[in-house]
Amino acid sequence: MPIAAQKPFTPREAEVFALVCQGLTNKEVAAKMFIEIPSVKFHLTNIFKKHNVKSRAQLLSKASDESISDNEIRRFRDILNEQ
């Protein structure tokens, strides 16, 4: 089941996911979202649990393997732009 069709992301998880997909580090994600690094880690842990992965690399690999569509990526980016 594609990532976007599994347990839905909260708005913050979607934002973290979109930034991670852009290649940002936890520190860069935290700075961009104006949150602390432990908060980024908290959201990533929730994302990992929802999608049965153990690392950022597995998450990105799964997203790539499942061919998240450009529309889905745009939706995550739109969430970023709305905030």
HUDAVEN-V56683 format. One record per pair of residues at least 6 apart in sequence whose C-alpha atoms are under 8 Angstrom apart, sorted by the first residue. I is the first residue (numbers start at 1). J is the second residue. D is the distance in whole Angstrom. If there is no record, write none. Layout:
((I:J:D) (I:J:D))
//
This chain:
((2:63:8) (2:66:6) (2:67:8) (2:68:7) (3:51:7) (3:62:8) (3:63:6) (3:66:8) (3:68:7) (4:68:7) (4:72:7) (6:50:8) (6:51:7) (7:50:6) (7:51:8) (9:47:7) (11:79:7) (12:43:7) (13:43:6) (13:44:7) (13:46:8) (13:47:7) (14:76:6) (14:79:7) (15:76:6) (15:77:7) (15:79:6) (15:80:6) (16:29:7) (16:40:7) (16:43:7) (16:44:7) (17:44:8) (17:76:8) (18:73:7) (18:76:6) (18:77:6) (18:80:8) (19:29:6) (20:29:7) (20:56:8) (21:60:7) (26:37:6) (26:40:6) (26:41:7) (27:37:6) (29:37:8) (29:40:7) (30:36:5) (30:37:5) (30:39:8) (30:40:6) (44:56:8) (48:54:6) (48:55:7) (48:56:8) (48:59:7) (51:59:8) (53:59:6))
//
